[in-house]
Amino acid sequence: MVDTLRTMASEHDVFTVGAEADLAAHLMAEHPGVAILDAAAVASPIERLTERLKGQFPDLILIVAGGAEDQSAVATQITSGTVYRFLHKPVSEQRVRLFVEAAWRRHGVEHSGVDYLATTAELPMLRPRSKRTPLLIGGAVLLGALLAVGAWFVMRHAGVHPAQVQAPGAAEAPYAAAPRDTVLDGLLARADQALKDGALIAPPGGSAADLYTQALRRNANDPRAGNGLEKVIDKLLSTAEEQLLAQHLDEAQKLTEQARAIKPDHVRVAFLTAQIGKERERAVLAQARQAASSGNIQRALSVLDSAAREGRPSALVTEARQELEQQKQLAERIRDYLRRADERLRRGMLVEPAEDNARFLIESARALAPSDPDVRQAQRQLADRLVAEARKSLTAGNTEQAERWIKAATDTGASRDDIAALTRDTQHAATTAAADTLAHLTQLFNQRLGQGRVVEPASDSAKFYLAQLAQTDPTNAATQAAHQAFAARTLDEAKGAVHRQDYAAARRWLSEAHDAGADQTSVGAVQSGLDSAQDAARRASEFVPASSLALTHYAAPEFPMAARKNALSGWVDVQYLVKTDGSVGEVTIVSAEPVGVFEQAAVDAVRKWRYKPVMRDGQPVSQRARVRLRFAFQP
């Protein structure tokens, strides 16, 4: 790329910038007009670097060289004009030349403000060039400032135009007077007015594009006509970009084609055409996905086929269509499996014969689409049918057949509740006598009670089997004994919870004991103990003044050296816990004045204090206390 730039024109100076950190210094020193940034060589993200450069050097025209990912990163900046062009790597000499020349034309358009042919009827005198304007190139950055444009820009403000250059040191020669081309001036004036009025391509013969083209044909060397056409193209493409952002793709396409008609090989036209194509592709795919997500695969295929017929084929669209065709074929196979399974259900062929029954066909469909709602519905229907067959066998007393149906229902995914109920019913059916049933339930009750599974889990606890006993024979001696054992156990659990200070659990156990018919005197005694314990806990959690407790050992706080040095006085409010053995713990600071001076001295002293244990109902209890320690400076 550097060699290509060096060969483009002898009036360029080329410099290299080796590090991104040196870029700003070169920009301020050399004042270039065009920068070519190699995205692969810079350290910063390319989009951030271009934004920063444009903010610091608004007159700089930026070209970015890189790959497809780099183009995506600066796509928004290309649209906004922050980046003028994107150069795909590897680059060709012709493409580099095209882009750099276009950039200099843009630089000239943006910085031309004087119509020197309109201000004088004579061509200016030629001036020898005193120095060459530099082009900076680095492993990370390429910066260009063409002398012709740079000098033209400088001399435009002086009222001169660089028409021809003499060799350095040669004597200056005056221009010969040239007649003014009033027709050309008139065309350009009308074109400028049409551009100002927004008449870019219409009416025919009177639009800015047509008038600038006529002027260019009259004098191909006059830069004003070429610059005017560039402005027309820029306005068309800028409006097209706005329409693209607004998702008005047809209008964006129309404007882009109008720009293409003016200059078919314009790089920005090619880029915008590609962007419009991608947006059309995205819109088609989104519409197809929406149809497919609603289950209408045929509609999704029609959307893609319509796009292909309209001449907008793409690899992504083709790939999406292939995937939809596969989904369509898969859906047809699933529907065939389910149709055949439904037929087997109606004929009673639930699990036999092998590989030609409802269960086999539904499992085949499930293997292809486990989350398909129709497949899940068919699976539930089969499970319900198997459960019904199991219950029918139990009613007929055929427990062996019922067990086979239960196993098939379990394998099919029947609910756990249904399977558990069937299992219990089968066990009951196998028990021929009520005595055996009561013995079995009594055994289960005693086991759960011994295991500590008193009320949980809900369907396999002592409480559960007690309810089963009561349902089977509420007056049976075994049932009555179970009631008494359950009531006694729940009262014991309530007492234990009170001792552990788990008062919520104690209340739950008392409720269970009451519901089980426990002796009300016993329940009342436990309730009284619970109330006393809760009251004691409440009082223990309350803070009492330290003066209300019997202090057996006092340690005075040490006056901090820093406070003594600064002649400070103050106080500290402290909260602490007097334990059952009279020692002090859980010392915390509530407040202090001044803050950060006396707190540590207060904590250290309180921790050393000892109290006579607080007694309630003949038992030592913990008690929280609060005290304010004052620190008075004594000179």
Stockholm file with secondary structure:
# STOCKHOLM 1.0

chainA/1-635         MVDTLRTMASEHDVFTVGAEADLAAHLMAEHPGVAILDAAAVASPIERLTERLKGQFPDLILIVAGGAEDQSAVATQITSGTVYRFLHKPVSEQRVRLFVEAAWRRHGVEHSGVDYLATTAELPMLRPRSKRTPLLIGGAVLLGALLAVGAWFVMRHAGVHPAQVQAPGAAEAPYAAAPRDTVLDGLLARADQALKDGALIAPPGGSAADLYTQALRRNANDPRAGNGLEKVIDKLLSTAEEQLLAQHLDEAQKLTEQARAIKPDHVRVAFLTAQIGKERERAVLAQARQAASSGNIQRALSVLDSAAREGRPSALVTEARQELEQQKQLAERIRDYLRRADERLRRGMLVEPAEDNARFLIESARALAPSDPDVRQAQRQLADRLVAEARKSLTAGNTEQAERWIKAATDTGASRDDIAALTRDTQHAATTAAADTLAHLTQLFNQRLGQGRVVEPASDSAKFYLAQLAQTDPTNAATQAAHQAFAARTLDEAKGAVHRQDYAAARRWLSEAHDAGADQTSVGAVQSGLDSAQDAARRASEFVPASSLALTHYAAPEFPMAARKNALSGWVDVQYLVKTDGSVGEVTIVSAEPVGVFEQAAVDAVRKWRYKPVMRDGQPVSQRARVRLRFAFQP
#=GR chainA/1-635 SS CHHHHHHHCTTCEEECBCCGGGHHHHHHHHCCSEEEEETTTCSSCHHHHHHHHHHHCTTCEEEEEECHHHHHHTHHHHHHTSSCEEEESSCCHHHHHHHHHHHHHHHHHHHCCCCHHHHCSSCCCCCCCCSCCEEEECSSEEEECCHHHHHHHHHHTTTCCCCCCCCTTCCCCCCCCCCCCHHHHHHHHHHHHHHHHTCSSCSTTTSHHHHHHHHHHHCTTCHHHHHHHHHHHHHHHHHHHHHHHTTCHHHHHHHHHHHHHHCTTCHHHHHHHHHHHHHHHHHHHHHHHHHHHTTCHHHHHHHHHHHHHTTCCCHHHHHHHHHHHHHHHHHHHHHHHHHHHHHHHHTTCSSCSTTSSHHHHHHHHHHHCTTCHHHHHHHHHHHHHHHHHHHHHHHTTCHHHHHHHHHHHHHHTCCHHHHHHHHHHHHHHHCCSHHHHHHHHHHHHHHHHHTTCSSCSTTSSHHHHHHHHHHHCTTSHHHHHHHHHHHHHHHHHHHHHHHTTCHHHHHHHHHHHHHTTCCHHHHHHHHHHHHHHHHHHHHHHSEEEGGGSCEEECCCCCCCHHHHHTTCCEEEEEEEEECTTSCEEEEEEEEEESTTTSHHHHHHHHTTCEECCEEETTEEECEEEEEEEEECCCC
#=GC SS_cons         CHHHHHHHCTTCEEECBCCGGGHHHHHHHHCCSEEEEETTTCSSCHHHHHHHHHHHCTTCEEEEEECHHHHHHTHHHHHHTSSCEEEESSCCHHHHHHHHHHHHHHHHHHHCCCCHHHHCSSCCCCCCCCSCCEEEECSSEEEECCHHHHHHHHHHTTTCCCCCCCCTTCCCCCCCCCCCCHHHHHHHHHHHHHHHHTCSSCSTTTSHHHHHHHHHHHCTTCHHHHHHHHHHHHHHHHHHHHHHHTTCHHHHHHHHHHHHHHCTTCHHHHHHHHHHHHHHHHHHHHHHHHHHHTTCHHHHHHHHHHHHHTTCCCHHHHHHHHHHHHHHHHHHHHHHHHHHHHHHHHTTCSSCSTTSSHHHHHHHHHHHCTTCHHHHHHHHHHHHHHHHHHHHHHHTTCHHHHHHHHHHHHHHTCCHHHHHHHHHHHHHHHCCSHHHHHHHHHHHHHHHHHTTCSSCSTTSSHHHHHHHHHHHCTTSHHHHHHHHHHHHHHHHHHHHHHHTTCHHHHHHHHHHHHHTTCCHHHHHHHHHHHHHHHHHHHHHHSEEEGGGSCEEECCCCCCCHHHHHTTCCEEEEEEEEECTTSCEEEEEEEEEESTTTSHHHHHHHHTTCEECCEEETTEEECEEEEEEEEECCCC
//
